[in-house]
Amino acid sequence: DGIVTNASGTLNLTSGTLEQAVTGGGVTNINGDVESIASIANAINIEIGKSLNISASGIGGNVPNSGTLELTDGVLSKSVKGHGTTNIKSGIVTTSQTITQNSLTISNGAKFIIDTDSIVISEGIKNKRNQDAAKNRKWRS
């Protein structure tokens, strides 16, 4: 039926596209650059230097993130914590969950709606559109 069940163990993803939903109470480790077009219902551990591209609504467990979490349109209903980076790539991402990361980037055209008192971004929030505009000004000078 297109579902990967990970009831109590560890699922290690090293690269490619995850096309089937992951369910269960285990942990999914991101050990490479992974794109997910399906939901992951358990905890998602993103390793240093690795990345996960997923819909915010596809995250069903807390995310210890030491790498890069790339979110697209949806509701982020679980916390994201660690020394990684969260990128809002496209669409509208909303959350009322705790977010503790080194950096947060919002891409041109994307929106991030936060309804929480618990967001800590140690290196600041970057608006990709403003960065691109600044780069363009430097080219013209």
C-alpha positions as CSV (number, residue, x, y, z in Angstrom):
1,D,0.0,0.0,0.0
2,G,3.0,2.3,-0.4
3,I,3.8,2.7,3.4
4,V,7.2,1.9,4.9
5,T,6.6,0.8,8.5
6,N,9.2,1.6,11.1
7,A,7.4,0.5,14.2
8,S,10.3,0.5,16.7
9,G,13.6,0.5,14.9
10,T,15.9,2.9,13.0
11,L,15.5,3.8,9.4
12,N,18.7,5.3,7.8
13,L,18.2,7.3,4.6
14,T,21.4,8.1,2.7
15,S,20.2,9.8,-0.5
16,G,17.5,10.0,-3.1
17,T,13.7,10.6,-2.9
18,L,11.5,9.0,-0.3
19,E,8.2,8.3,-2.1
20,Q,6.5,6.1,0.6
21,A,5.2,7.2,4.0
22,V,7.1,6.2,7.1
23,T,5.0,5.3,10.1
24,G,5.8,4.0,13.6
25,G,7.6,5.0,16.8
26,G,11.2,4.6,15.6
27,V,13.7,7.1,14.3
28,T,14.5,8.1,10.8
29,N,18.1,9.2,10.4
30,I,19.0,11.5,7.5
31,N,22.5,10.4,6.6
32,G,22.7,12.1,3.2
33,D,20.8,14.5,1.0
34,V,17.2,13.3,1.0
35,E,14.0,14.7,-0.6
36,S,10.7,13.4,0.8
37,I,7.5,13.6,-1.1
38,A,5.8,11.5,1.6
39,S,5.3,11.9,5.3
40,I,7.6,10.8,8.0
41,A,5.6,10.1,11.2
42,N,8.4,9.4,13.6
43,A,11.4,11.4,14.9
44,I,13.7,12.7,12.2
45,N,17.4,13.1,13.0
46,I,19.3,15.2,10.4
47,E,23.0,14.6,10.7
48,I,25.7,17.4,10.3
49,G,26.2,18.3,6.7
50,K,23.1,16.4,5.5
51,S,19.8,17.7,4.4
52,L,16.1,16.8,4.2
53,N,13.7,18.6,1.8
54,I,10.1,17.9,2.9
55,S,6.6,19.5,3.2
56,A,6.2,21.0,6.7
57,S,2.9,19.0,7.0
58,G,4.9,15.8,6.2
59,I,6.8,15.9,9.6
60,G,5.1,13.8,12.2
61,G,7.9,13.6,14.8
62,N,10.2,16.0,16.5
63,V,13.3,17.0,14.5
64,P,16.8,17.0,16.1
65,N,18.5,18.9,13.3
66,S,22.2,19.3,13.0
67,G,22.1,19.6,9.2
68,T,19.7,21.4,6.9
69,L,15.9,21.1,7.1
70,E,14.3,22.5,3.9
71,L,10.6,23.1,4.3
72,T,7.9,23.7,1.8
73,D,4.2,24.7,2.2
74,G,2.3,23.3,5.2
75,V,1.9,23.3,9.0
76,L,4.9,22.4,11.1
77,S,3.4,20.6,14.0
78,K,6.6,19.3,15.7
79,S,9.6,21.0,17.3
80,V,12.9,21.6,15.5
81,K,16.0,21.7,17.7
82,G,19.7,21.6,17.3
83,H,22.6,23.4,15.7
84,G,21.4,23.2,12.2
85,T,19.7,25.4,9.6
86,T,16.1,25.6,8.7
87,N,15.2,26.9,5.2
88,I,11.7,27.9,4.3
89,K,12.0,27.2,0.6
90,S,8.5,27.8,-0.8
91,G,4.9,28.3,0.0
92,I,3.5,29.3,3.3
93,V,4.9,27.5,6.4
94,T,3.1,28.0,9.7
95,T,4.1,26.8,13.2
96,S,3.3,27.2,16.9
97,Q,6.1,24.8,17.9
98,T,9.5,25.4,19.4
99,I,12.3,26.1,16.9
100,T,15.9,26.3,18.1
101,Q,18.4,26.5,15.3
102,N,21.7,28.3,14.3
103,S,20.0,30.0,11.3
104,L,16.7,30.4,9.5
105,T,16.4,31.4,5.9
106,I,13.2,32.4,4.2
107,S,13.4,32.2,0.4
108,N,12.1,34.7,-2.1
109,G,8.3,34.2,-2.4
110,A,8.0,32.0,0.7
111,K,6.3,33.0,3.9
112,F,6.8,31.9,7.5
113,I,4.1,32.4,10.0
114,I,5.1,31.9,13.6
115,D,2.7,31.6,16.6
116,T,5.0,30.8,19.4
117,D,7.1,32.4,22.1
118,S,9.8,29.8,21.8
119,I,11.9,30.5,18.7
120,V,15.7,30.9,19.1
121,I,17.9,31.5,16.1
122,S,21.5,32.0,17.3
123,E,22.9,33.4,14.0
124,G,19.8,35.3,12.9
125,I,17.0,35.1,10.4
126,K,17.9,35.7,6.8
127,N,15.4,36.9,4.1
128,K,16.6,35.4,0.8
129,R,14.9,38.2,-1.2
130,N,16.9,40.9,0.8
131,Q,20.1,39.0,0.3
132,D,19.5,38.7,-3.5
133,A,18.6,42.4,-3.6
134,A,21.9,43.3,-1.8
135,K,23.9,41.1,-4.2
136,N,22.2,42.8,-7.2
137,R,23.1,46.3,-5.8
138,K,26.7,45.3,-5.5
139,W,26.7,44.2,-9.1
140,R,25.4,47.6,-10.2
141,S,27.9,49.7,-8.2
